[in-house]
Amino acid sequence: MTGPELLADLVAAGLPRERAGQASTSAWSNGPGDRYGLHAHAYDKVLVATSGSITFELPDGGTAVTLEPHGRLDLPAGMRHAALVGPAGVACLELHLPAGSLAALRPGRETVRPSEA
């Protein structure tokens, strides 16, 4: 998946085009066992794993989510999260949107889309 493909997917799910025009994308990777401490962002973030795996702890929801290739996690601004990279490392595509953008997506849409096999 590419940044434009991810953005098109979000627009199809109800993201207003003016919000999509304010998005920025980046790609990153980490080695096995790397950790990110508990933190939050002032912007909405959408993550898609492109290879490997990463487990996000979401303490405010009392859950953990593991992303594998094609798995997606939508993090609204202010949602605290920590992460642990899986044994094969991870590569992700990341999209930043203005705070509140994810709320525009169609009601009933899952925050987490399970990985596709």
PELIN-V283899 format. One record per residue. RES is the residue in one letter. PSI is psi in radians with two decimals (NA if undefined). OMEGA is omega as a letter, one per 20 degrees, with the letter a starting at -180 (NA if undefined). Layout:
RES,PSI,OMEGA + RES,PSI,OMEGA
This chain:
M,2.49,r + T,2.93,r + G,-0.84,r + P,-0.62,r + E,-0.74,r + L,-0.76,r + L,-0.73,r + A,-0.67,r + D,-0.74,a + L,-0.68,r + V,-0.72,r + A,-0.48,r + A,0.02,r + G,-0.03,r + L,2.16,r + P,2.46,a + R,-0.58,r + E,-0.58,r + R,-0.71,r + A,-0.61,r + G,-0.25,r + Q,0.07,a + A,2.65,r + S,2.54,a + T,2.70,r + S,2.83,r + A,2.54,a + W,2.88,r + S,2.75,r + N,2.74,r + G,2.94,a + P,2.37,r + G,-0.05,r + D,2.57,a + R,2.60,r + Y,2.18,r + G,2.94,a + L,2.24,a + H,3.05,r + A,2.91,a + H,2.74,r + A,0.04,a + Y,2.80,r + D,2.49,a + K,2.39,r + V,2.21,a + L,2.41,r + V,2.19,r + A,2.31,r + T,-0.36,r + S,2.79,r + G,-2.63,a + S,2.77,r + I,2.40,r + T,2.18,r + F,2.26,r + E,2.27,a + L,1.44,a + P,-0.52,a + D,-0.44,r + G,-0.07,r + G,0.63,a + T,2.90,r + A,2.52,a + V,2.20,r + T,2.18,r + L,2.32,r + E,3.10,a + P,2.28,a + H,-0.09,r + G,2.54,a + R,2.49,r + L,2.21,r + D,2.12,a + L,1.86,r + P,2.68,r + A,2.38,r + G,-0.17,a + M,2.05,a + R,2.47,r + H,2.67,r + A,2.88,a + A,2.62,r + L,2.15,r + V,2.46,a + G,3.11,a + P,-0.30,r + A,0.18,a + G,-3.05,a + V,2.61,r + A,2.40,a + C,2.67,r + L,2.35,a + E,2.40,r + L,2.27,r + H,2.33,r + L,2.74,r + P,2.53,r + A,2.38,r + G,-0.16,a + S,-0.70,a + L,-0.43,r + A,-0.32,a + A,-0.21,a + L,2.71,a + R,2.41,r + P,2.53,r + G,-0.07,r + R,2.33,a + E,2.50,r + T,-0.56,a + V,2.23,r + R,2.11,a + P,2.68,r + S,2.54,r + E,2.41,a + A,NA,NA
